[in-house]
Amino acid sequence: MNIKPISYMKANAAKLHDELGFEPMHITQNGHESLVVQTAEAYQMQQEKYALMDLLIDRETNISLGKVNDLDEFLLSV
């Protein structure tokens, strides 16, 4: 885990994007974790993963509740 004090983030702000890549940086203030910093690209990828997981969970819920359609019905509605 990449842990740095907030003073490091302030002193190296210009190069943080290149340093981070897809690994988040945990920022501490007064010895306690305060922030987690990540690149915009890493954040977007994380959001896409969450969206996919939500779709999968919703699909599993619908299947367990019997809310399904025949493939033929689906194809006719497209």
N, CA, C and O of each residue as an XYZ file, in Angstrom:
312
protein
N       0.856     -1.166      0.000
C       0.000      0.000      0.000
C       0.908      1.237      0.000
O       1.893      1.296      0.735
N       0.565      2.204     -0.822
C       1.325      3.435     -0.975
C       0.810      4.480      0.022
O      -0.250      5.069     -0.189
N       1.554      4.710      1.098
C       1.135      5.640      2.154
C       2.144      6.779      2.237
O       3.347      6.548      2.362
N       1.643      8.007      2.165
C       2.508      9.190      2.225
C       1.860     10.251      3.109
O       0.635     10.304      3.212
N       2.670     11.095      3.747
C       2.107     12.217      4.505
C       1.601     13.295      3.552
O       2.011     13.353      2.392
N       0.718     14.137      4.042
C       0.143     15.176      3.200
C       1.218     16.137      2.690
O       1.061     16.724      1.620
N       2.293     16.301      3.435
C       3.387     17.162      2.988
C       4.019     16.627      1.703
O       4.457     17.408      0.859
N       4.068     15.299      1.547
C       4.592     14.696      0.324
C       3.701     15.047     -0.859
O       4.191     15.402     -1.931
N       2.391     14.945     -0.657
C       1.454     15.260     -1.724
C       1.600     16.720     -2.150
O       1.608     17.028     -3.342
N       1.714     17.619     -1.167
C       1.866     19.044     -1.475
C       3.159     19.312     -2.240
O       3.156     20.060     -3.219
N       4.244     18.718     -1.809
C       5.548     18.964     -2.417
C       5.699     18.332     -3.792
O       6.512     18.785     -4.597
N       4.919     17.285     -4.068
C       5.087     16.537     -5.321
C       3.830     16.523     -6.185
O       3.657     15.628     -7.012
N       2.968     17.492     -6.005
C       1.679     17.506     -6.704
C       1.834     17.410     -8.217
O       1.048     16.723     -8.871
N       2.825     18.080     -8.783
C       2.987     18.113    -10.238
C       3.305     16.740    -10.826
O       2.952     16.468    -11.973
N       3.956     15.881    -10.070
C       4.348     14.577    -10.625
C       3.505     13.408    -10.084
O       3.781     12.255    -10.413
N       2.499     13.685     -9.274
C       1.700     12.601     -8.686
C       1.012     11.739     -9.737
O       0.954     10.518     -9.592
N       0.490     12.360    -10.792
C      -0.223     11.589    -11.814
C       0.664     10.483    -12.376
O       0.237      9.333    -12.482
N       1.895     10.832    -12.734
C       2.811      9.831    -13.286
C       3.213      8.792    -12.248
O       3.382      7.617    -12.573
N       3.365      9.218    -11.017
C       3.771      8.308     -9.944
C       2.672      7.304     -9.594
O       2.958      6.141     -9.307
N       1.416      7.755     -9.618
C       0.313      6.909     -9.170
C      -0.014      5.786    -10.140
O      -0.177      4.641     -9.719
N      -0.113      6.088    -11.424
C      -0.587      5.083    -12.371
C      -1.992      4.656    -11.963
O      -2.890      5.493    -11.869
N      -2.191      3.361    -11.721
C      -3.506      2.881    -11.294
C      -3.509      2.480     -9.817
O      -4.486      1.917     -9.324
N      -2.417      2.773     -9.121
C      -2.312      2.461     -7.696
C      -2.699      3.692     -6.875
O      -2.097      4.749     -7.063
N      -3.670      3.599     -5.980
C      -4.039      4.763     -5.169
C      -2.957      5.078     -4.131
O      -2.174      4.211     -3.744
N      -2.935      6.319     -3.701
C      -2.023      6.749     -2.654
C      -2.851      7.139     -1.429
O      -3.788      7.932     -1.527
N      -2.496      6.578     -0.288
C      -3.183      6.888      0.958
C      -2.410      8.018      1.628
O      -1.214      7.891      1.892
N      -3.099      9.123      1.901
C      -2.479     10.307      2.458
C      -2.804     10.395      3.950
O      -3.955     10.248      4.362
N      -1.766     10.639      4.741
C      -1.963     10.771      6.182
C      -1.791     12.227      6.601
O      -1.040     12.988      5.991
N      -2.492     12.581      7.636
C      -2.365     13.905      8.229
C      -2.302     13.714      9.741
O      -3.201     13.116     10.332
N      -1.250     14.219     10.362
C      -1.025     14.034     11.792
C      -1.028     12.548     12.179
O      -1.510     12.173     13.248
N      -0.488     11.721     11.298
C      -0.365     10.295     11.584
C      -1.599      9.457     11.341
O      -1.580      8.250     11.584
N      -2.678     10.071     10.865
C      -3.918      9.330     10.605
C      -4.271      9.416      9.132
O      -4.097     10.456      8.497
N      -4.772      8.306      8.595
C      -5.167      8.314      7.188
C      -6.295      9.324      6.984
O      -7.290      9.324      7.708
N      -6.116     10.173      5.991
C      -7.051     11.267      5.770
C      -7.690     11.221      4.386
O      -8.882     11.493      4.244
N      -6.901     10.876      3.361
C      -7.377     10.895      1.984
C      -6.853      9.682      1.230
O      -5.851      9.075      1.607
N      -7.555      9.347      0.156
C      -7.038      8.391     -0.814
C      -7.075      9.115     -2.149
O      -8.124      9.596     -2.576
N      -5.917      9.189     -2.806
C      -5.785      9.921     -4.058
C      -5.542      8.921     -5.177
O      -4.764      7.979     -5.026
N      -6.221      9.138     -6.310
C      -5.995      8.294     -7.470
C      -6.163      9.132     -8.728
O      -6.750     10.213     -8.688
N      -5.647      8.630     -9.843
C      -5.770      9.347    -11.104
C      -7.213      9.290    -11.592
O      -7.994      8.434    -11.177
N      -7.545     10.212    -12.475
C      -8.885     10.227    -13.057
C      -9.143      8.938    -13.836
O     -10.260      8.421    -13.825
N      -8.128      8.422    -14.507
C      -8.278      7.177    -15.271
C      -8.574      5.997    -14.345
O      -9.428      5.162    -14.644
N      -7.872      5.937    -13.236
C      -8.105      4.855    -12.277
C      -9.497      4.964    -11.672
O     -10.175      3.958    -11.461
N      -9.920      6.205    -11.393
C     -11.253      6.423    -10.838
C     -12.326      5.983    -11.831
O     -13.295      5.326    -11.452
N     -12.152      6.348    -13.109
C     -13.129      5.970    -14.135
C     -13.215      4.451    -14.272
O     -14.309      3.897    -14.377
N     -12.068      3.779    -14.270
C     -12.069      2.320    -14.365
C     -12.780      1.706    -13.166
O     -13.528      0.739    -13.311
N     -12.549      2.264    -11.987
C     -13.203      1.777    -10.776
C     -14.724      1.950    -10.878
O     -15.478      1.050    -10.506
N     -15.168      3.095    -11.376
C     -16.598      3.345    -11.524
C     -17.230      2.375    -12.523
O     -18.350      1.911    -12.312
N     -16.520      2.069    -13.606
C     -17.022      1.112    -14.590
C     -17.132     -0.287    -13.989
O     -18.078     -1.016    -14.284
N     -16.180     -0.661    -13.156
C     -16.242     -1.963    -12.476
C     -17.452     -2.023    -11.546
O     -18.161     -3.029    -11.500
N     -17.682     -0.935    -10.805
C     -18.846     -0.888     -9.916
C     -20.147     -0.987    -10.697
O     -21.080     -1.669    -10.272
N     -20.211     -0.305    -11.841
C     -21.424     -0.355    -12.664
C     -21.667     -1.772    -13.166
O     -22.805     -2.241    -13.162
N     -20.619     -2.456    -13.596
C     -20.763     -3.837    -14.054
C     -21.212     -4.741    -12.910
O     -22.070     -5.603    -13.098
N     -20.638     -4.548    -11.735
C     -21.040     -5.356    -10.579
C     -22.507     -5.110    -10.239
O     -23.225     -6.052     -9.903
N     -22.965     -3.861    -10.321
C     -24.373     -3.560    -10.071
C     -25.275     -4.275    -11.064
O     -26.316     -4.813    -10.686
N     -24.876     -4.284    -12.341
C     -25.662     -4.988    -13.354
C     -25.744     -6.485    -13.047
O     -26.807     -7.094    -13.159
N     -24.626     -7.058    -12.665
C     -24.603     -8.490    -12.350
C     -25.468     -8.805    -11.132
O     -26.200     -9.794    -11.124
N     -25.382     -7.967    -10.111
C     -26.197     -8.174     -8.905
C     -27.675     -8.035     -9.237
O     -28.485     -8.848     -8.794
N     -28.041     -7.006    -10.017
C     -29.439     -6.832    -10.421
C     -29.929     -8.033    -11.221
O     -31.056     -8.491    -11.032
N     -29.094     -8.538    -12.105
C     -29.476     -9.692    -12.925
C     -29.697    -10.917    -12.043
O     -30.678    -11.641    -12.216
N     -28.793    -11.148    -11.107
C     -28.952    -12.283    -10.203
C     -30.228    -12.149     -9.366
O     -30.926    -13.136     -9.135
N     -30.530    -10.934     -8.915
C     -31.749    -10.697     -8.141
C     -32.978    -10.983     -8.986
O     -33.907    -11.646     -8.526
N     -32.992    -10.487    -10.218
C     -34.132    -10.724    -11.107
C     -34.326    -12.209    -11.399
O     -35.456    -12.694    -11.449
N     -33.237    -12.919    -11.589
C     -33.337    -14.366    -11.841
C     -33.930    -15.063    -10.627
O     -34.800    -15.923    -10.764
N     -33.457    -14.690     -9.427
C     -33.962    -15.347     -8.223
C     -35.437    -15.020     -7.978
O     -36.148    -15.806     -7.352
N     -35.901    -13.865     -8.468
C     -37.313    -13.491     -8.325
C     -38.178    -13.983     -9.489
O     -39.385    -13.740     -9.521
N     -37.553    -14.674    -10.440
C     -38.292    -15.193    -11.585
C     -38.622    -14.142    -12.629
O     -39.471    -14.373    -13.489
N     -37.972    -13.006    -12.569
C     -38.215    -11.930    -13.547
C     -37.291    -12.120    -14.743
O     -36.287    -11.424    -14.893
N     -37.656    -13.086    -15.595
C     -36.853    -13.397    -16.777
C     -37.754    -13.491    -17.991
O     -38.960    -13.705    -17.867
N     -37.162    -13.331    -19.168
C     -37.901    -13.446    -20.423
C     -37.294    -14.551    -21.270
O     -36.115    -14.879    -21.137
N     -38.116    -15.120    -22.143
C     -37.600    -16.048    -23.138
C     -36.652    -15.310    -24.071
O     -36.791    -14.107    -24.292
N     -35.708    -16.026    -24.605
C     -34.795    -15.430    -25.569
C     -35.556    -14.961    -26.790
O     -35.258    -13.898    -27.336
N     -36.545    -15.745    -27.231
C     -37.347    -15.352    -28.402
C     -38.082    -14.033    -28.149
O     -38.117    -13.167    -29.023
N     -38.672    -13.874    -26.955
C     -39.362    -12.630    -26.622
C     -38.387    -11.457    -26.628
O     -38.698    -10.372    -27.119
N     -37.218    -11.695    -26.078
C     -36.214    -10.632    -26.040
C     -35.804    -10.219    -27.448
O     -35.735     -9.031    -27.763
N     -35.533    -11.209    -28.287
C     -35.093    -10.903    -29.647
C     -36.167    -10.180    -30.437
O     -35.850     -9.326    -31.265
N     -37.431    -10.504    -30.201
C     -38.519     -9.815    -30.892
C     -38.659     -8.354    -30.425
O     -39.114     -7.499    -31.184
N     -38.270     -8.081    -29.187
C     -38.417     -6.726    -28.666
C     -37.262     -5.815    -29.073
O     -37.340     -4.599    -28.898
N     -36.209     -6.386    -29.605
C     -35.030     -5.574    -29.976
C     -35.183     -4.955    -31.336
O     -34.287     -4.247    -31.797
